[in-house]
Amino acid sequence: MPLICGQYVSSSMSKQVKTLQFLSIIRASGPSCPGVHIEGNATCIIGRATDSGLVLENESVSRRHAVLRLDRKGASIEDATSSLGTLLNGVRLEPNDKMYLHDRDVLTIGPWTFIARTTDEGDSEQEIPELPPAPSDTKDPYQTSASMLLRLRADGTLDRQVGWNDFSKLYGSVIAGFARNAGAKPQEVDDILQDVMLGFFKHSRVFEYDPAKGRFRGYLKRITLNALRDRYRRKRPGVGLPEDFDPPEKQNEMSAVWDREWTEHLLRRALEKVKINIQPKTLEAFERYGVRGEPVASVAQDLGMSEASIRHAKMRVLDQMREEIARIRADEG
């Protein structure tokens, strides 16, 4: 159960609550902790100190590590000059630099990974039904240059012809990572990935995405969960699973695991895209200073750049990545 920071809201104010901004920080990995939920105009301290809004008891976490804020502009995070830093989507924050958060951003503090939720949008409104039997003349996609049309539109966008290799490249890491974190054994992960892909391709002619049931990421999550259920049933015949089975038991944390995998998938795709138009020295400055956290003075000396140029290089790459991520999210959810 997440901790709640902010103004108390009574039942008589329930109508107003729906219009208030909020921020939920949900644990996706790391030691057990409650997460935190803030609403209204509120501030929440994250740190090792016992009076923090979110207490993280680990030596890698500073007593006052980071600050979450909610104001009229939205939700933000600020690194409070912590010893080992705060990462937003894999990139280290500058000390005392406030960064506004987007829904499903990934925060890393010490051994913890959190998902930031800023909207009530769910992955899927309904359970995905079982797919109908594949057409009798459908060939094994391993033996053909299989392709399928992912349709969303109306107007969630996404209307793309993809083949087996493209699908695996785009979404394989998301499916595999989610399966591992859902409790699948290493030897089962590849089988689950294959089950998901075969399910799509065998039904490619009759598959039509229903946007009323959620965005594409939610549909893919449900298909992957169905593959996990089917494998469980095959291992334990005669033992039924409830249709809402979402391993592990805490469903909101399972959703956070999927969100983390999906966001990291977007980050990888965005970086690959922006690399094309970035000078190698700028990219190296970003990776060494922004991602690995090497001292700015050391990186500047090695690359023959000023410290200000190193920081500027980091922001240039970040800005381009944000633009690319926004484009992908608009296209795929």
N, C-alpha and C positions, 0 to 999 in steps of 0.2 A: 504494500500500500504506500503510494508516494506521500511524502511530507507536503504540507500545504503552507505556502507563505503568502501574505497579502491580507486584504481586508476580509473580515468575516461577512458572509452573505447569508441572510436568513431566507426562509422559504417564501416570505412575502416579496423578496427581491428576485425570485427565480426567473421571472420574465426578463429582467435586466441582465441576468447572468449570461444569457444567450448572446448578448451583444458585446460583452466584455472580451478584451483580448486576454489570451492566456499563453503560458509556456509550460510544457511538461518535459522534464528530463527523465528519460527511461533507460535503465541499465540494459545494455546489449551484451556486455561481457565484463568479466572481472569479478572480484569478491562480491558477495551478496550485500546489497544496500537498497534503501527504499526508493531512491529517486526523489524528485521534488516537483511540485506543481505550484505555479504562481499565477496570480490573476490581479486585475486592477492595476493601479500604479504601485508597483512593488519592487523590492530589491531583495536578493537572496545571496548570501555569501556561501561559497563552496570552499571548504578547507578542513584541516586537521583539528582545528580548535573546537572544543566541545560546544561552544555557543554558536557555531556556524549553522546556517539554514539547512545545508546538506553536509553532514560530517562524513569525511572519508579518512578512515584510520589507516594510514600507510605512511611509511617514512619518506616516500617519494612525493608526498603531497605537503605543500607548505601550510602553515597554520591559517593563513589567509591566502588562498591560492587563486581564486577567480571570483568574479562578481557577475551575477545574472541580474538584468534589469528589464522591466516592462514599462514602456512609456507610450505616448501617443504615436510615435513612429514605429513601434513594434518591439520585438524581443531582441536583446543584445547580450553579448558576453564580453568581459574585459579581464585580461590577465592581470592580477594584482601583484606584479613583480615577483612571481613565484620562482623558486629555485630551479626547477626542472621544466617549467614551461607548460603551456596549455595549447593543445592542437585543435584547430577547427578544420574539418575535412582534410586531415593529414598535414596541415600547414601550421607552423608555429605562429602564435599571435605575438605582436610586439607588446612589450610591457606597457600597461595603462592605455592601450589602444582599443577603443570600443568597436566591436564588429557586430553588425546586425545579422540575425539568424534567419535562415529560411527553413521551411518545413522539411523534416528528415535530414537536417545537417547532422554530421557526426562530430562529437566532442570526445577528446581523449585527455584524461587527467590521470597520471600515474598508471596503474594497471587497469583502470576502468575505461570502457568505451560506452558512451551514452548517445541516444538519439534524441534530438530536439523536435518536439511536436508543437506546432503553432496553429494547426487547424483541426477541425473535427472530422475531416474527410477520412473515410475508412478505405481499406484496400478493396473490399468487396461487400456489397449490400446483401448478397445471397450466396448460398452454397452453390458451387458450380455443379450442374447435373452431370450424370454419366453421359459420355459421348455415345452417339448411336453406333451400331456396327459399321465397320469400314466397308466401303464398296467392294464387292467381290473381286473386281479386277485390279484392285490396288496392288501395286508391286512393292516388293521389299525396298525401302528407300536406300538400303545399303548397296543395292545392285542397280540403282538408277540415279540420274542426276536430279534427285527429288527437289521440289520447290513447293512453297506454300504461300498463300496470301494472308497476311495478318490484317484484318479489317477492323477498324474502330469507327472513325468518322462520326457523324451526326451529333456534334462535331467534336469528338475527342481526338480528331486527327488519327494518324497512323494508318497507312495503306501501303504495304510494302511487300514485295516479292522477295522471299529469302530462300536460300537453299540450306541443305543439311549443314555444311561447313560454316555458313554464315550464322545460322542459328546457334551452333555450338560456340562459335567465337564470341557472339554478342551476349548470350545468356547462360552459357555453360558454367561459368565461374559462380554466378549468382545461385543457380540451382544446386551445384555441388556444395558451396559454402553453407547454404541453408540446411541441406540434408545433414551435413556433418554436425552442425549446431543443434539440429533437431534430435540428435542421438543415433543417427545411422552409423554403423561401423564402417571403417575405411574400405573394406572389401565390398560394401554395399553401395557406396556413393556412386561409382561408375554405373552400376546397374540401375540406380534410380534416375540418373541423368539420361541413360538410354531409354528408360521407360517413358520419361516425359517427352523426349524428342520423338520417339516412335508414335506416341499418342497424338502429337501434333501432325506428323507427316502422314500417318495412316488415314487421318480424317481431314486432310488438307482440302479436299473437294467440298466437304460438307461443313467445315469449320467456319463459323461466323461469330465474331465477338459481339456480345451484347453490352453496350456501354451502360445500360441501366444497372448492371451488376458490379460496376466499378471500373477503375482504370486498368490498363494492360498489366501493370506490375502486380495488381491484386489478382487478376486472372491467372497469371503465371504462378503466383504463390499458391492459389487453390489447386491448380493442376499438379504442382509439386507435392502438396500435402496429400492429394488423392493417390499419387504414386507411392508415398510412404505408407498410407493406409493399406493399399493393395498388397504391398510387400509384407506388411505385418500380418495380414489375413492369411497370406500364403504360408507364412511360417507357423501360424497357429490356426489351422483350419477348425472351423466350428466355433471360434471365439470371435464374436462380432465386436466392432468398434463403433462408438457413437459417431454420427456424421460430423459432429463438431470437434472431433479429435484433433487437437493441435499440440503435439509434443514440443517441449516439455509442458508441465502442468500449467504454468503461468502464461496465459494466452497473450497478455500485453507484452511480456518480455519476448515471446516468440515473434510477435509482430515487430518488435525492436530489432531482433536478429535479422529478420527479412529486410527491414529498412536499411540496416547497416550494410548488408550485402549489396542491396540495390544502389545505395549512394556511392559506395566504393566502386561499383561497376561504372556508374556515371563519371566518377572522377578519373578513372583509367581511360575511358573513352574520350573525355574532354581533353586530357593531357596529350593523348596521342594526336588529336586533331590540331591543337594549338602549336604543338612542336614543329609543325610544317613551316610556320611563319615566324619562328623565333630563332634568333642567332644562337649558336652553340654556347657562347660565353654567357649569354643571358640565362639560358636554360640551366647551365652548370651553377650559376650564382643562385638561382631559385632552388635547385635541388639541395645544394650544400647548406645554404643559409636558411631557406624557408622550410625545408622538409627535414633535413638531418640535424638542424640546429647548431651547426658549426659557428664559432664566434665570427661576427661580421668583420672584425679587423683581420683575422686570419684569411678569410675568403677574399677580402679586398686585396690583400698583399699578394696572394697566390695568383689572382686573375688580373692584377695590374689595374684595378678599378678603385674608385673612391668608395667609402662606406655608404655615402648617400646614393651612389649609383647601384650598389648591391641592394639596398632597400627598395630603390625604384624598380630594379629588375624583378624583384619578388612581387611587387604590386602589379607590374605590367602583366606578368604571367597569370596572376590571380584574377585580374579583371577579365582577361581573355577566357580563362577557364569558366568563370561565372557566366559569361555570355553564352558559351557553348553548352554548359549544363542547363541553363534556362531554355535553350532551344530544344535540347533532348527531352527535358521534362514536359515542355509544351507538346512535343510530338508523341511521347510514349507514356507520360504520367510518372 
